[in-house]
Amino acid sequence: LLNRSSDLPMTKEHYISFVVYCTGERFESVKLYPESSIEVRFFSRGHGTLYWYCNHHGLFKKRI
């Protein structure tokens, strides 16, 4: 299980909209909402890429 969280304050004006975990054969996505916590869990299926979208700063990615 892959757990990820962040301390970014989620306000109505600035928030993470979604988080996606992609591997070579699958992807899982979690929709997030303003004023909620940023805490997601994915089944660990080897190496992959974590993507997240901020409504102010755009799309980010991190290889894990």
BELQUIZI-V72381 format. One record per helix or strand of 3 or more residues. SS is the DSSP state (hx for helix, st for strand). FROM is the first residue (numbers start at 1). LEN is the number of residues. If there is no record, write none. Layout:
BEGIN
ss->SS from->FROM len->LEN
ss->SS from->FROM len->LEN
END
This chain:
BEGIN
ss->st from->2 len->5
ss->st from->16 len->7
ss->st from->27 len->5
ss->st from->38 len->5
ss->st from->49 len->6
ss->st from->58 len->6
END
